[in-house]
Amino acid sequence: TEKTPVPDEELLVARAETLAASLLEDAERRRTSHERRQSARLTRILAKPEGRTLILALTDEVLRIHDPRRAARLLADLVREGSGVSVLGLLDQLSLRIGGALAPLLPGIVVPLARDRVRAEMGGVILPAGADKLGRHAAKRAAQGIRLNVNALGEAILGDDEAERRLGRIMATLDHPAVDYVSVKVSS
């Protein structure tokens, strides 16, 4: 029997690099001016460690907590500590500082506004995990030939009940027909 020749490793690497460059060029051509501005803001924020800390705190803590009073306390603490606020643009800095001061007094108003702002800024990067929204997004991506890796956000587990709810959400996401796999950190 004859063995199938194994392609040269350097040739495989060159092909992978060419494909990656082509995909990046295609993705860049398809981006809207809004997406380019959004990407530039995120790049600026995430380029600094304090910016990454701020984004992680907002997405992993403030966004995922359902109780507005608890989320408001976290938002106020985050602003009071100044964790990365300075990496934002002037309008976002001002909004976050005012929101942080008012959040404990008006959590039902400030927290939804803060969540909306973060979601708008992180749109396309962070998506809601609800079955309907996930299904629509997955169908759109599947039509483009893109498969999904769902990375469940939310690092801190605060008790057994929350851990059970999180496990249930992850399992439901994994059961979704449009999801190929879910990434879960061991620490989660």
N, C-alpha and C positions, 0 to 999 in steps of 0.2 A: 504494500500500500504506500501511496505517496502522501507525504504531509503537505498541508496547505502552508505556503510560505507566510511567515509572520512579518508584517510590515516593520520597517526600520523605526525604532523609537523616535529618532529625530524627525522623520517624515510625519509620524503621528502628531508630534508636538507642533510642527509647522502647520499642519492641517487644522489643528485645534485653534491655534493662534489666528489663522486666517478666518476661520468661522467666527470666532469671538469678535474680531475686528469688524467683520461684516455685520454681525448682529448689532453691535454698538452703533455703527454708522446708520443702519436702518432705524434703530430706535431714536437716534438723535434727529433724523429727518422727520419723523412722525410727531415729535414733541411740539406742543403749541407754545406760544409766547408766555402764556400763564404758567405752563409747566416748567419752562426754563427759568422764570423768575422764582417760582416756588423752589426749584432745585438749588438755585444760587443761594437763597435764604437758608435752606436746610444745610447746605454744604458749609456756609459761613458759621452757622450755629454748631454743627457737629464737628467742625475742625478743632474746636477747643474742648478740653476735658470738662470744663464747667458747663458748656453747652450740652454735652452728652449727658451730664448729670441732670440738668434741668429737663431735658426731653424724657429721659427715663423716669424721673420722678413724676412728671405730668402724665405720661402714658401708663406706667406701671402702678401708680398709686391713685392720683386724682381721677383719672378717667374710668378706672375699673371699679371704684367704690360706688355702690348704689345709694348709700345713705348720704344725701346732700350735706347734712350737718358734719358728718365725719370727713367727707371730701373737702368741705370748706375749711375745717381745722387744718387739714394737711396742706391745702393751698396757702392759707395764711402763714403756716410755719415755713413753708418753702420760700415764700416771699420775704418773710422776716429774716431768714437765714441768708438770703441773697444768693442762693445756689444757682448761679448761672444767669441771673436776670440781666446782667450787664451785656451779655452777648446778643441780646435781642435788639431790634430796631427801636428807635425812640418811642414811637407810638405803642408798640407792643410792651415796652418796659413800663410806660405810664399806665397802660391798661392793666397790666399784671399787678403793679403796685397798688393801684386803686382797688382792683378786684380782691387782692389779698387782704386789704384793710377792711373792705366791706363784706367779704365772704362769711365771717362768723355772724354778722348781723343780718344778712340777707342771703342765706345759703340757697334758698329756692330760686333765686334770681341769678346770683353770681355764678354758681357752679354750672348750671346749664349753659350760660354764656361762655364760660371758660372752656367747657367741653366742646362746644360748637367751634370755638376759635381753634383749638388744638386739632380737632378733626378736620377742619377746613385746611389748615396748614399742612397736616400730615396725610391728606387725602391721596390715595394711590400708594401710600406706604403702609398705612395702618387702616385696615378695613374692619367694619363691624362683623362679628362672627355669627350673627343671627342666621338661622337656616335659610330664610328667604333671600336676604341680601347676599349671603355667601353663594347661594345657588345662582342668582343672577350674575354675580361677578364671575363665578366659575364657568358658566355657560358662555359668557362673553369671551373669556380667555381661551376656552376650549375651541371656539370658532376661529380664534387666531392661531391655534396650534400650540397654545401655552398650557403646560400642566402646572398644578398648584402644589406648593409646599406651604402648609399653614403652620405658622409659628405662633403659638399661643402666648400672648403677653400676660404679664402679671407674675412677678417674681415672688413677692411675699405672700405666704399662706398664713392666715391668722386663725388657726384653730382647725379642729377636725371637721366641723361642719363646712367650712369654706373649702377645705381640701376635698371633701366628698363632692361638693357642687362643681368644683373645678374639674375633677376627674370625670364627672358626668358630662360636662360641656366638651371636654376633649374627646371622650368616647363618641358623643353624638356627632362631633365634627368629623371624626375618623369614619363614622358610618355613612357620612354624606357621599353619595355616588360620584360627585365631581371632585372629591379630594383624594389625591393619590397617597399622601402621607402627611403626618403631623409631626413637627419637631417639638420636643418637650425637653427642657433642661432638667437634669437630674435634681437640681436644687429646688425645682418647682414641685 
